[in-house]
């Protein structure tokens, strides 16, 4: 795979990068290991000061960083600015809360285990390999880097090959903020070079956000080398609409859920299950809202969403939609690739999907929604769970009993009631089934890459 910045708005190559040589990779691993030895001996207060400085840099450079994100992966400037500022907020959250999250615990009375004193401590692992995606090139990385660095770990960033400039920016950010040199260097390498890195004894664990295939490959390599992994993989999230829902609010949210980031989000709603009693009204509102969106220049404030990030990504969306149409799905809006430059695809709504269509089960990473009529909550939950994925979900109802059942029975890492699925620094994030395992963010996330050490004293 070429390591290059390709402008998704025009399809032109902006800049190409040579992959790091084996010697350059070795230098970065050695630097991260050296930095770990220094960082592990610092205090929470010192690390917090450096992390706040990194947040200061992001906020001061927000315009330049947003333009960089937009140029490399195509999201609107407004969205890129929001992502940059959210990343700064994430840094500040872990700077302010990491010490509390990792405070030593006393799980039982020491006397109960024959000790004079007992404590459980949380100590850093070492160098962690981070394999990150292009769809949120800053936020996805920061939500690992912030807790990892605050815990005393260092990292190696293998970013997606289509966002090399974002990778290099992040690879320098923490050095500039004052962390020991080499605390989070970027590796410009191809995907096939990731698994062999896990045989290196200096790399103690790995985290990956990406496809199921990529996660499986990293987990396999890590398993051979007895190394922990955290995987945040694909999602085909459900959006349940029941009769007591506020349909206007639900339909408005449904549009945002499907077109934000041009539909390129693991936690974007993709499967819409709507109760028969409100199916016609909700679908009419939803289709009208989707048809009113504008896919265009991400730098134009009037644009709803920008192009897809890559030409290959658009072909994947086209193939899924074309397969569904050929097998009988109905196009309610969109569904046709526009002419002209760039990797644009319109907001699309399909109905009448059947299990023989690829789109029925596969994740569509683009602004394509599938609406399904369901008879009741039983059918909605059954179909929601009839998926290999289980990342998150959104349920729209005012009925307390329906809320209780949905939040208890939907198989996912999260259930958001009358609101859009989102990630917050203080709330655990992750999925189940093929959506991965482990958690990011919150106390749960920062404890993924620490040694839980029991200290027993007579």
C-alpha positions as CSV (number, residue, x, y, z in Angstrom):
1,X,0.0,0.0,0.0
2,X,1.3,3.5,-0.9
3,X,1.8,5.8,2.1
4,X,0.4,9.0,0.7
5,X,-1.9,11.9,1.3
6,X,-4.6,11.8,-1.4
7,X,-7.2,14.6,-1.4
8,X,-10.6,12.8,-1.3
9,X,-12.3,15.9,-2.7
10,X,-10.3,15.9,-5.9
11,X,-8.7,12.4,-6.0
12,X,-5.2,14.0,-6.5
13,X,-2.1,12.9,-4.6
14,X,-0.9,15.7,-2.4
15,X,2.2,14.1,-0.9
16,X,3.9,10.7,-0.9
17,X,6.1,9.3,1.9
18,X,8.8,6.6,1.9
19,X,8.1,3.8,4.3
20,X,10.5,3.7,7.3
21,X,13.4,1.4,6.8
22,X,14.0,-1.5,9.2
23,X,16.8,0.6,10.8
24,X,14.4,3.6,11.2
25,X,11.8,1.3,12.8
26,X,14.4,-0.1,15.2
27,X,15.4,3.4,16.2
28,X,11.8,4.3,17.1
29,X,11.3,1.1,19.0
30,X,14.5,1.7,20.9
31,X,13.5,5.3,21.6
32,X,10.1,4.2,23.0
33,X,11.7,1.7,25.2
34,X,14.2,4.2,26.5
35,X,11.4,6.8,27.1
36,X,9.4,4.2,29.0
37,X,12.2,3.7,31.5
38,X,12.2,7.4,32.1
39,X,8.5,7.9,32.0
40,X,7.7,5.1,34.5
41,X,9.7,7.0,37.1
42,X,7.8,10.2,36.8
43,X,4.8,11.3,38.9
44,X,1.2,11.7,37.9
45,X,1.6,15.4,38.4
46,X,4.5,15.7,35.9
47,X,2.7,13.6,33.3
48,X,-0.4,15.6,33.8
49,X,1.5,18.8,33.2
50,X,2.9,17.5,29.9
51,X,-0.6,16.2,28.8
52,X,-2.1,19.6,29.5
53,X,0.7,21.1,27.4
54,X,-0.2,18.8,24.5
55,X,-3.9,19.9,24.8
56,X,-2.7,23.5,24.7
57,X,-0.8,22.8,21.5
58,X,-3.9,21.2,19.9
59,X,-6.1,24.1,20.8
60,X,-3.6,26.7,19.6
61,X,-3.1,24.8,16.3
62,X,-6.7,23.8,15.8
63,X,-7.1,25.6,12.4
64,X,-4.0,24.0,10.9
65,X,-4.8,20.6,12.3
66,X,-8.4,20.7,11.1
67,X,-7.2,21.6,7.6
68,X,-4.7,18.7,7.7
69,X,-7.5,16.2,8.7
70,X,-9.8,17.5,6.0
71,X,-7.1,17.4,3.3
72,X,-6.2,13.8,4.2
73,X,-9.5,12.1,4.8
74,X,-12.2,14.5,3.6
75,X,-14.4,15.3,6.7
76,X,-15.8,18.8,6.8
77,X,-13.7,21.5,8.4
78,X,-16.3,22.0,11.1
79,X,-16.1,18.3,12.0
80,X,-12.3,18.3,11.9
81,X,-12.2,21.3,14.2
82,X,-14.6,19.6,16.6
83,X,-12.5,16.4,16.5
84,X,-9.4,18.4,17.3
85,X,-11.0,20.2,20.3
86,X,-12.5,17.0,21.5
87,X,-9.1,15.4,21.4
88,X,-7.7,18.3,23.5
89,X,-10.6,17.8,26.0
90,X,-9.7,14.0,26.1
91,X,-6.1,14.8,27.0
92,X,-7.2,17.1,29.8
93,X,-9.7,14.5,31.2
94,X,-7.0,11.9,31.6
95,X,-4.5,14.5,32.9
96,X,-7.0,15.4,35.6
97,X,-8.4,11.9,36.4
98,X,-5.7,9.3,35.7
99,X,-4.3,9.3,39.3
100,X,-7.8,8.7,40.7
101,X,-8.4,5.9,38.1
102,X,-5.2,4.2,39.1
103,X,-5.3,4.8,42.8
104,X,-4.1,1.7,44.8
105,X,-7.0,-0.4,46.2
106,X,-7.5,-2.5,49.2
107,X,-10.1,-5.1,48.0
108,X,-10.5,-7.0,51.3
109,X,-9.6,-6.5,55.0
110,X,-5.8,-7.5,55.2
111,X,-6.6,-9.6,58.3
112,X,-8.9,-11.8,56.2
113,X,-5.9,-13.0,54.2
114,X,-3.5,-13.2,57.0
115,X,-1.7,-9.9,56.2
116,X,-0.8,-6.8,58.2
117,X,-1.3,-4.8,55.0
118,X,-2.6,-5.5,51.5
119,X,-2.8,-3.3,48.4
120,X,-3.5,-3.7,44.7
121,X,-1.3,-1.4,42.6
122,X,-1.6,-0.5,38.9
123,X,1.7,-0.3,37.1
124,X,2.6,0.4,33.5
125,X,3.2,-2.4,31.0
126,X,5.9,-0.7,28.8
127,X,5.8,0.0,25.0
128,X,2.3,-0.5,23.5
129,X,1.8,-0.8,19.7
130,X,-1.2,1.3,18.6
131,X,-2.7,0.5,15.1
132,X,-5.1,3.3,14.4
133,X,-7.7,4.1,11.6
134,X,-8.1,7.1,9.3
135,X,-11.8,7.9,10.0
136,X,-11.0,9.9,13.2
137,X,-7.3,10.3,12.8
138,X,-6.8,12.4,15.9
139,X,-9.5,11.3,18.3
140,X,-9.1,7.5,17.9
141,X,-5.4,7.9,18.6
142,X,-5.7,10.4,21.5
143,X,-8.2,8.2,23.3
144,X,-5.5,5.5,23.5
145,X,-2.5,7.8,23.9
146,X,-3.9,9.9,26.7
147,X,-4.6,7.1,29.2
148,X,-1.6,5.1,28.1
149,X,0.9,7.9,28.7
150,X,-0.7,8.9,32.0
151,X,-0.4,5.3,33.2
152,X,3.4,5.5,32.5
153,X,3.4,3.6,29.2
154,X,4.9,4.7,25.9
155,X,3.5,3.9,22.5
156,X,4.3,3.2,18.9
157,X,1.8,4.7,16.4
158,X,1.2,2.7,13.3
159,X,-1.5,4.9,11.6
160,X,-3.5,4.3,8.5
161,X,-1.4,4.7,5.3
162,X,-3.7,7.4,3.9
163,X,-3.2,9.8,6.8
164,X,0.6,10.0,7.1
165,X,0.7,13.7,7.9
166,X,-1.7,13.3,10.8
167,X,0.5,10.4,12.0
168,X,3.6,12.5,11.9
169,X,1.9,15.4,13.6
170,X,0.8,13.0,16.5
171,X,4.3,11.4,16.5
172,X,5.8,14.8,17.4
173,X,3.0,16.2,19.6
174,X,4.0,14.6,22.9
175,X,7.7,15.3,22.4
176,X,6.8,18.9,21.9
177,X,4.7,18.9,25.0
178,X,7.6,17.8,27.2
179,X,7.3,14.0,27.4
180,X,10.6,12.1,27.2
181,X,11.8,12.0,23.6
182,X,10.3,9.0,21.8
183,X,7.3,8.5,24.0
184,X,4.9,8.1,21.1
185,X,6.8,7.9,17.7
186,X,5.0,7.3,14.5
187,X,5.9,4.3,12.3
188,X,5.4,4.8,8.6
189,X,5.1,1.1,7.6
190,X,2.7,-1.0,5.6
191,X,0.0,-3.1,7.3
192,X,1.8,-6.4,6.6
193,X,4.7,-5.2,8.8
194,X,2.5,-4.9,11.9
195,X,2.2,-8.5,13.0
196,X,6.0,-9.3,12.9
197,X,6.5,-6.3,15.3
198,X,4.6,-8.2,18.0
199,X,7.5,-10.7,18.2
200,X,9.7,-8.0,19.6
201,X,10.1,-8.4,23.3
202,X,10.1,-4.7,23.9
203,X,6.6,-4.3,22.7
204,X,4.4,-5.5,25.5
205,X,0.8,-5.2,24.1
206,X,-1.2,-3.8,21.2
207,X,-4.4,-2.0,20.6
208,X,-6.1,-1.8,17.2
209,X,-9.1,0.1,15.9
210,X,-10.1,-1.2,12.4
211,X,-11.6,-4.0,10.5
212,X,-12.4,-7.5,11.7
213,X,-9.7,-8.9,9.4
214,X,-7.1,-6.6,10.7
215,X,-8.1,-7.2,14.3
216,X,-7.9,-11.0,13.8
217,X,-4.5,-10.8,12.3
218,X,-3.1,-8.6,15.2
219,X,-4.8,-10.8,17.8
220,X,-3.3,-13.9,16.3
221,X,0.2,-12.5,16.2
222,X,-0.2,-11.2,19.8
223,X,-1.5,-14.5,21.0
224,X,1.5,-16.4,19.6
225,X,3.7,-14.0,21.6
226,X,1.5,-14.0,24.8
227,X,0.7,-10.3,24.5
228,X,-2.5,-8.6,25.5
229,X,-4.7,-6.8,22.9
230,X,-7.6,-4.4,22.9
231,X,-9.7,-4.5,19.7
232,X,-12.3,-2.0,18.6
233,X,-13.5,-3.4,15.3
234,X,-16.5,-2.8,13.0
235,X,-20.1,-2.1,13.8
236,X,-23.5,-2.4,12.3
237,X,-25.4,-0.5,14.9
238,X,-29.1,-0.6,15.2
239,X,-31.5,2.4,15.5
240,X,-34.8,1.2,17.0
241,X,-37.9,3.4,16.7
242,X,-41.0,2.5,18.7
243,X,-44.5,4.0,18.7
244,X,-44.0,6.3,21.7
245,X,-40.9,7.9,20.3
246,X,-40.8,11.6,19.4
247,X,-40.7,10.9,15.6
248,X,-39.5,14.4,14.6
249,X,-36.6,14.2,17.0
250,X,-35.8,10.6,16.1
251,X,-35.8,11.3,12.4
252,X,-33.6,14.3,12.7
253,X,-31.1,12.2,14.8
254,X,-31.4,9.3,12.4
255,X,-30.1,11.5,9.5
256,X,-27.2,12.8,11.7
257,X,-26.4,9.3,12.8
258,X,-26.0,8.1,9.2
259,X,-24.2,11.0,7.5
260,X,-21.9,12.2,10.2
261,X,-18.3,11.7,9.0
262,X,-19.8,10.7,5.6
263,X,-21.1,7.6,7.3
264,X,-17.6,6.4,8.0
265,X,-18.0,5.6,11.7
266,X,-18.1,2.3,13.5
267,X,-20.8,3.6,15.8
268,X,-22.9,5.2,13.2
269,X,-26.4,3.8,13.0
270,X,-26.7,1.5,10.0
271,X,-29.7,-0.7,10.5
272,X,-33.0,1.1,11.3
273,X,-35.8,-1.1,12.8
274,X,-39.1,0.8,12.9
275,X,-42.3,-0.4,14.5
276,X,-45.1,-0.9,11.9
277,X,-47.4,1.6,13.7
278,X,-45.0,4.5,12.9
279,X,-42.9,3.1,10.0
280,X,-44.6,5.1,7.3
281,X,-44.3,8.5,9.1
282,X,-40.8,7.9,10.4
283,X,-39.5,6.7,7.1
284,X,-41.0,9.6,5.2
285,X,-39.4,12.1,7.6
286,X,-36.1,10.2,7.5
287,X,-36.0,10.0,3.7
288,X,-36.8,13.6,3.4
289,X,-34.0,14.5,5.7
290,X,-31.5,12.3,4.0
291,X,-32.5,13.7,0.6
292,X,-32.0,17.3,1.8
293,X,-28.3,16.7,2.7
294,X,-25.5,18.0,0.6
295,X,-22.4,16.0,-0.2
296,X,-19.8,18.5,-1.3
297,X,-16.7,20.4,-0.7
298,X,-15.8,19.8,3.0
299,X,-14.4,23.4,3.2
300,X,-17.8,24.9,2.3
301,X,-19.9,25.7,5.3
302,X,-23.0,24.7,3.4
303,X,-21.8,21.2,2.9
304,X,-23.5,18.5,5.1
305,X,-20.8,15.9,4.6
306,X,-17.7,15.5,2.5
307,X,-16.4,12.7,0.2
308,X,-15.5,9.2,1.3
309,X,-11.9,9.0,2.4
310,X,-10.7,6.7,-0.4
311,X,-11.6,5.5,-3.9
312,X,-11.5,1.9,-2.6
313,X,-13.9,2.8,0.2
314,X,-16.4,4.3,-2.3
315,X,-16.2,1.2,-4.5
316,X,-17.0,-1.0,-1.4
317,X,-20.1,1.1,-0.8
318,X,-21.1,1.0,-4.5
319,X,-20.8,-2.8,-4.5
320,X,-22.9,-3.3,-1.4
321,X,-25.7,-1.0,-2.7
322,X,-25.6,-2.4,-6.2
323,X,-25.8,-6.0,-4.9
324,X,-28.9,-5.1,-2.8
325,X,-30.6,-3.3,-5.7
326,X,-29.9,-6.2,-8.1
327,X,-31.5,-8.6,-5.5
328,X,-34.7,-6.5,-5.1
329,X,-34.0,-3.8,-2.6
330,X,-35.9,-0.5,-3.1
331,X,-34.0,2.8,-3.3
332,X,-35.9,5.5,-1.4
333,X,-33.3,8.1,-2.0
334,X,-29.7,8.3,-3.4
335,X,-28.0,5.1,-4.5
336,X,-26.3,6.5,-7.6
337,X,-22.6,7.5,-7.7
338,X,-22.2,11.1,-9.0
339,X,-19.9,12.0,-11.8
340,X,-16.9,14.4,-11.4
341,X,-13.8,14.3,-9.4
342,X,-13.5,13.1,-5.8
343,X,-14.9,10.2,-3.9
344,X,-18.4,11.4,-3.3
345,X,-21.4,9.2,-2.6
346,X,-24.9,10.5,-1.8
347,X,-27.0,9.9,1.3
348,X,-28.9,6.7,0.5
349,X,-31.9,4.9,2.1
350,X,-32.8,1.4,1.1
351,X,-35.8,-0.8,2.1
352,X,-36.9,-4.3,1.4
353,X,-33.6,-5.9,2.4
354,X,-33.4,-9.7,2.6
355,X,-30.8,-12.0,4.1
356,X,-29.3,-12.9,0.7
357,X,-28.1,-9.4,0.2
358,X,-24.6,-8.6,1.4
359,X,-25.8,-5.3,2.9
360,X,-28.1,-7.3,5.2
361,X,-25.1,-8.4,7.3
362,X,-22.0,-6.6,6.2
363,X,-21.0,-3.2,7.6
364,X,-21.4,-0.4,5.1
365,X,-18.8,2.4,5.7
366,X,-20.6,5.2,3.9
367,X,-23.9,7.2,4.1
368,X,-26.2,4.3,3.4
369,X,-29.1,3.4,5.7
370,X,-31.3,0.3,5.6
371,X,-34.9,0.6,7.0
372,X,-36.8,-2.4,8.2
373,X,-40.5,-2.6,9.3
374,X,-40.9,-4.7,12.5
375,X,-44.1,-5.9,14.2
376,X,-43.1,-5.3,17.8
377,X,-40.2,-5.0,20.2
378,X,-39.7,-8.7,20.3
379,X,-38.9,-8.8,16.5
380,X,-36.8,-5.6,16.8
381,X,-34.6,-7.1,19.5
382,X,-34.3,-10.4,17.7
383,X,-33.2,-8.8,14.4
384,X,-30.9,-6.4,16.3
385,X,-29.1,-9.3,17.8
386,X,-29.0,-11.3,14.5
387,X,-25.7,-9.8,13.7
388,X,-22.0,-10.7,14.0
389,X,-21.4,-7.2,15.4
390,X,-22.2,-5.7,18.8
391,X,-20.7,-2.3,19.1
392,X,-23.5,0.1,20.2
393,X,-27.1,0.9,19.6
394,X,-29.7,3.7,19.8
395,X,-33.3,3.1,21.0
396,X,-36.1,5.7,20.7
397,X,-39.1,5.2,23.0
398,X,-40.8,6.9,25.9
399,X,-42.0,3.6,27.4
400,X,-40.1,2.6,30.6
401,X,-40.7,-1.1,30.1
402,X,-39.4,-0.9,26.6
403,X,-36.3,1.0,27.8
404,X,-35.7,-1.7,30.4
405,X,-36.0,-4.5,27.9
406,X,-34.0,-2.9,25.2
407,X,-31.1,-1.9,27.5
408,X,-31.0,-5.4,29.0
409,X,-31.5,-7.5,25.9
410,X,-29.6,-5.8,23.1
411,X,-26.2,-7.4,22.6
412,X,-23.9,-4.5,22.3
413,X,-21.3,-2.5,24.2
414,X,-23.6,0.4,24.6
415,X,-27.3,1.3,24.4
416,X,-28.2,5.0,24.0
417,X,-31.8,5.8,24.8
418,X,-33.4,8.8,22.9
419,X,-29.9,10.0,21.8
420,X,-27.1,9.3,19.4
421,X,-24.3,6.9,20.2
422,X,-21.2,8.9,21.1
423,X,-17.9,8.5,23.0
424,X,-16.9,10.5,26.1
425,X,-13.6,10.4,27.9
426,X,-15.1,9.4,31.2
427,X,-17.4,6.6,29.8
428,X,-16.1,3.2,28.8
429,X,-16.3,2.5,25.0
430,X,-16.1,-0.9,23.2
431,X,-18.1,-3.8,21.8
432,X,-18.8,-7.4,21.9
433,X,-18.9,-10.3,19.4
434,X,-17.0,-9.3,16.2
435,X,-16.9,-5.7,17.2
436,X,-14.0,-6.6,19.5
437,X,-13.1,-6.8,23.1
438,X,-11.6,-4.7,25.9
439,X,-12.5,-1.1,26.6
440,X,-11.2,2.3,25.8
441,X,-11.7,5.5,27.8
442,X,-12.7,6.0,31.5
443,X,-11.1,4.0,34.3
444,X,-11.8,0.8,32.4
445,X,-9.7,2.0,29.5
446,X,-6.7,3.2,31.4
447,X,-6.6,-0.2,33.3
448,X,-6.4,-2.2,30.1
449,X,-2.6,-1.7,29.8
450,X,-1.4,-1.9,33.4
451,X,0.0,-4.7,35.5
452,X,-2.4,-5.3,38.4
453,X,0.0,-6.1,41.2
454,X,-1.0,-7.6,44.5
455,X,1.3,-6.4,47.4
456,X,0.8,-8.6,50.6
457,X,2.7,-7.7,53.7
458,X,3.1,-9.8,56.9
